[in-house]
């Protein structure tokens, strides 16, 4: 795991459910470092959690693999972005009326301003973005 101070956060961990609370805490701390409001922090963390849960539940089947999180919010950048990536296999969403599950992607879209999902033969990437926030403490200039 590594991260750049303040403007970026990059985590690569095994895609296991017990790792998700730790990642949520680190992402929330990063949101505070880049001066996101509490409301924006909740949206970012909730959307990212849903994307990470999808990796844990669907990407690797019976085998293990990594989960990557990259968050970025640089001064002068128009938005804050969080990208969740796996090296697994894309599985089309199931009908939630049949399975009682499968609402993760709609929840991600509800929390994020923009969502781009890129499935490939080498894994899936979910890029979420939010308009660049006005700093709470006036530390950043754009």
C-alpha positions, -999 to 999 in steps of 0.1 A, spaced: 0 0 0 12 35 -7 -3 70 -10 9 105 -19 2 131 8 -30 150 6 -40 149 -30 -39 112 -38 -46 79 -22 -36 46 -36 -43 13 -19 -38 -22 -32 -51 -49 -9 -65 -85 -12 -101 -84 -22 -116 -97 10 -146 -84 29 -127 -80 62 -104 -54 45 -133 -31 35 -138 -13 68 -101 -3 69 -102 10 34 -134 30 42 -116 47 71 -86 55 50 -108 69 22 -128 90 47 -95 104 62 -83 113 26 -116 130 19 -111 152 50 -75 159 39 -87 173 6 -114 193 23 -145 175 12 -176 184 31 -192 157 54 -220 152 28 -195 148 -1 -173 125 21 -204 103 28 -212 101 -10 -176 93 -19 -171 66 8 -206 51 1 -200 48 -37 -165 35 -33 -177 9 -7 -204 -4 -31 -178 -7 -59 -153 -25 -35 -181 -48 -23 -188 -57 -59 -151 -67 -64 -152 -89 -32 -185 -105 -42 -182 -109 -80 -147 -104 -95 -128 -135 -86 -153 -163 -80 -135 -190 -59 -100 -176 -64 -84 -146 -47 -71 -114 -63 -63 -77 -56 -85 -47 -52 -71 -13 -62 -84 20 -50 -70 53 -65 -84 86 -53 -73 120 -66 -83 156 -60 -55 180 -70 -56 218 -67 -68 231 -101 -85 198 -110 -122 201 -119 -133 171 -98 -125 145 -72 -122 110 -86 -121 75 -71 -113 45 -92 -118 9 -80 -101 -17 -101 -98 -55 -100 -81 -82 -121 -111 -105 -122 -138 -113 -146 -168 -90 -154 -202 -105 -146 -232 -87 -159 -256 -74 -132 -283 -98 -122 -320 -88 -120 -325 -76 -84 -362 -87 -86 -350 -123 -90 -320 -124 -67 -329 -98 -41 -294 -84 -48 -277 -64 -76 -285 -29 -65 -248 -19 -61 -243 -3 -95 -275 18 -91 -264 29 -57 -230 39 -70 -247 59 -97 -270 76 -71 -240 86 -50 -216 98 -77 -219 127 -101 -204 106 -129 -197 68 -132 -177 50 -159 -175 12 -158 -149 -4 -180 -151 -42 -181 -123 -60 -200 -107 -94 -203 -81 -83 -177 -105 -70 -150 -130 -42 -143 -125 -5 -135 -152 17 -120 -143 54 -121 -165 77 -101 -162 115 -100 -177 144 -82 -174 182 -89 -143 196 -73 -155 209 -39 -150 244 -25 -124 239 2 -138 240 37 -107 256 53 -94 277 24 -61 256 22 -63 249 -15 -63 274 -43 -73 266 -78 
